[in-house]
Amino acid sequence: MTISVSTPVQVALLAAVSAVAAVSVGAGATLAQASEAAAPARPAASSEATLTAAQARALLADPAVSAELKAQDTTSLRAVAAGTATDVQARGAVGGAAKALFNLLKKHGGKIYSGAVKAAKGNWGKFRSYMDGLPWYHPVRIAWVAAGAEAQYQLYTYIRSLV
């Protein structure tokens, strides 16, 4: 597109449009800077996998899970449940919960274990649906629900690494 300016009116019009555009862009930049300055700094999202105190208490209260926990994992879960866990204990609690779930899954073996492995070969959604589809009274399903999302996903990734 070629713009040819031939009359003084067109020159004045082009100058006015350019001036309005410059002021609009400048004002927009100033408003954007002001809104960024006024916004409070957001804390960085934690990439650490943790359990809530309620999840830790539920896992400790489940006799089937407690039987599968090692002493160090039990200590970590108790610290999380009490709200006194260090970062290392919080990460250890998630890993311990996932290990306990895996051991419980293997203990019940048969169709349940093979079904979980088959579902884990698919994707996270299939695995989660399989585990959520277990009867509500099954010890693996009870432990699955009590463990929470972080431990559930660690169980999934562990089983995926085996296949």
C-alpha positions in Angstrom: 0.0 0.0 0.0 1.4 3.4 -1.0 0.4 6.6 0.7 0.8 9.7 -1.4 0.3 13.0 0.2 -0.6 15.7 -2.2 -2.7 18.3 -0.3 -2.0 20.2 2.9 -5.3 18.8 4.4 -4.0 15.2 3.8 -0.7 16.1 5.4 -2.4 17.6 8.4 -4.7 14.5 8.7 -1.8 12.1 8.5 0.1 14.1 11.1 -3.0 14.1 13.4 -3.5 10.3 13.1 0.2 9.7 13.8 0.1 11.9 16.8 -3.0 10.1 18.2 -1.3 6.7 17.6 1.9 7.8 19.4 0.0 9.1 22.4 -2.2 6.0 22.6 0.8 3.7 22.5 2.7 5.8 25.0 -0.3 5.9 27.4 -0.9 2.2 27.0 2.7 1.5 27.9 2.5 3.8 30.9 -0.7 2.1 32.1 0.9 -1.4 31.6 3.9 -0.4 33.6 1.8 1.1 36.4 -0.3 -2.0 36.6 2.8 -4.2 36.8 4.3 -2.1 39.5 1.1 -2.1 41.6 0.7 -5.9 41.4 2.1 -7.7 44.4 4.9 -10.2 43.8 3.6 -13.8 43.6 5.4 -16.5 45.5 7.1 -19.0 43.3 5.0 -22.2 43.0 6.6 -25.1 44.8 7.7 -27.9 42.7 8.1 -30.1 45.7 5.7 -33.1 46.0 4.1 -33.1 49.5 1.3 -34.7 51.4 -1.2 -32.7 53.5 -1.4 -33.4 57.2 -4.8 -35.0 56.7 -3.5 -37.4 54.0 -0.6 -38.4 56.3 -2.9 -39.0 59.2 -5.2 -41.1 56.9 -2.3 -43.2 55.7 -1.0 -43.8 59.2 -4.6 -44.8 60.4 -4.9 -47.4 57.6 -3.6 -50.7 59.0 -3.0 -52.1 55.5 -0.7 -49.2 54.7 0.9 -49.0 58.1 2.0 -52.7 57.7 3.8 -51.8 54.4 5.6 -48.7 55.8 9.3 -48.8 56.8 10.2 -47.1 60.1 11.8 -44.1 58.4 8.6 -43.6 56.2 6.4 -43.9 59.3 8.6 -41.2 61.0 8.3 -38.9 58.0 4.5 -39.4 57.8 4.1 -38.7 61.5 6.1 -35.4 61.1 3.9 -34.4 58.2 0.8 -35.2 60.2 2.1 -33.1 63.1 3.1 -30.2 60.8 6.7 -30.4 61.9 8.2 -32.1 58.8 11.4 -30.8 57.2 11.6 -30.6 53.4 13.4 -33.9 53.4 10.8 -35.6 55.6 8.0 -34.1 53.4 9.5 -35.6 50.2 10.3 -38.8 52.0 6.7 -39.1 53.2 5.4 -39.0 49.6 7.9 -41.6 48.5 7.1 -43.8 51.4 3.4 -43.5 50.7 4.0 -44.5 47.1 6.2 -47.4 48.1 3.6 -48.6 50.6 0.9 -48.4 47.9 3.0 -50.4 45.5 3.7 -53.1 48.1 0.1 -53.3 48.9 -0.8 -53.6 45.2 1.7 -56.4 44.8 0.5 -58.1 48.0 -3.0 -58.3 46.5 -1.5 -59.4 43.2 -3.4 -61.2 40.6 -5.9 -59.3 38.5 -5.5 -56.1 40.4 -1.8 -55.8 40.0 -1.8 -56.9 36.4 -4.7 -54.5 35.7 -2.8 -51.7 37.2 0.3 -52.4 35.2 -1.8 -52.6 32.0 -3.5 -49.3 32.8 -0.1 -47.7 33.6 1.2 -48.7 30.1 -1.6 -46.5 28.7 -1.4 -43.1 30.4 -2.1 -41.3 33.7 -5.8 -41.0 33.0 -6.3 -44.7 32.3 -4.3 -45.6 35.4 -6.2 -43.2 37.6 -9.5 -44.5 36.2 -8.5 -48.1 36.8 -7.5 -47.4 40.4 -10.6 -45.2 41.0 -12.7 -48.1 39.6 -11.7 -50.6 42.2 -14.4 -51.5 44.7 -14.7 -48.9 47.4 -14.0 -51.4 50.2 -10.9 -52.9 48.6 -7.7 -52.2 50.7 -5.8 -50.9 47.7 -8.6 -48.5 46.8 -8.8 -47.2 50.4 -5.1 -46.6 50.5 -5.2 -45.0 47.0 -7.8 -42.5 48.1 -6.0 -41.8 51.4 -2.6 -41.2 49.7 -3.6 -38.1 47.7 -2.5 -37.0 44.2 1.2 -36.7 44.7 1.7 -40.2 46.0 -0.7 -41.5 43.4 1.3 -40.0 40.6 4.5 -41.3 42.0 3.0 -44.8 42.1 2.0 -44.4 38.5 5.5 -43.2 37.4 7.1 -46.0 39.3 5.0 -48.7 37.7 5.6 -47.0 34.3 9.3 -47.3 34.9 8.9 -51.1 35.5 7.2 -51.8 32.2 
